[in-house]
């Protein structure tokens, strides 16, 4: 199993190209199931989750062609996928695949909307929380699908098609909003989604669906209206930049010190996180091609942050911020309100010498003078990168084990950091 070796203490300087967003790419690829024509996606990141989803879609009969390299293109350019779901031969998403990646459960929406039936395995447990799918099921049931739970599978049937309806989510759910929005595009009549998630990835998917002929308005707000249409056509869409990757590298330079340019990054996608970074003492300078982030000299100031749905501080940057605050001058408090068990990184950061107290959904971080390198274990995607951030400032060598977690959501992380001067390398096998 691959590991990553980091020797801390190097300042960072240079340019990091930000890839397309994982959390937009996955629902966009799933949206291809809504049409028999070809959906072409540009700026697709090279991630383990994308490869796995290609396999899951292939299982339904979807053909995916990856464009070859064009002259002048480097690994910094995203890839282009040509996705054709002309012939859906199987409407079952098996446990072996869905259990590997929760987001694949979302295939239930386009399958029941277009094919009138779907049999999708329940995703099962997750390191960061129970993560039920009751609200996703509620959404397609509201649209008229008959739902049965059979042997760990959700069986959804709507032989006469779905019907527009009012869907009011009791809590904000990204997956629920994607599911409701996708299914409603082919429903008969109007659907109104209340208390919808406002994450930028929702608006990116709605933008693509509208290019495919859907009639969606209000995406990005908490009230989305979808006028159902008879069928959708093919389209071409570029995935928006990854705001979580952007925030992660911004925190890395704040931790290590230095000055980097995050190419393709868009500040409005993570303003709350950038505001917190400025509070810690980093400088953030957006340009029309990206964002420059620097921290020189001045130490890190402590902060008090609560995670919540967009536009608040994202839960997917909570672990990275915690790593940063382990070296702040003073006491920080981080409250995690989205997932009930998203502190798996705390014990691993403590192995590097961090001082963190946990009390329910709140973590209190006592800043320390120095961290010291050690062997640590990755437990989930975002927790693993928080260990990398801490290691960049720790004295000596750190070995991060189980980096397959990282590969799920960060494209060429060690290459991008090494290019900016970090002493980081992958140890294979
Ligand atoms: C999406 O997960 C993201 N995943 C997550 O990113 C992200 O952390 C999360 O949204 C919140 O921003 C993808 O986009 C692939 P939710 P999702 O439904 O849709 C509860 C990463 O690191 N809930 O918004 O699964 C749920 O348990 C990943 O890239 C129900 O109770 O998140 C959680 O407490 C991790 N019932 C809360 O709602 C439901 O039916 C928010 O979950 C659905 C959700």
Boltz pocket constraint, residues with backbone or C-beta under 6 A from the ligand:
constraints:
  - pocket:
      binder: B
      contacts: [[A, 22], [A, 23], [A, 24], [A, 26], [A, 102], [A, 103], [A, 129], [A, 130], [A, 131], [A, 132], [A, 133], [A, 134], [A, 135], [A, 136], [A, 137], [A, 171], [A, 172], [A, 173], [A, 174], [A, 175], [A, 176], [A, 197], [A, 315], [A, 316], [A, 337], [A, 338], [A, 339], [A, 340], [A, 381], [A, 382], [A, 409]]
      max_distance: 6.0
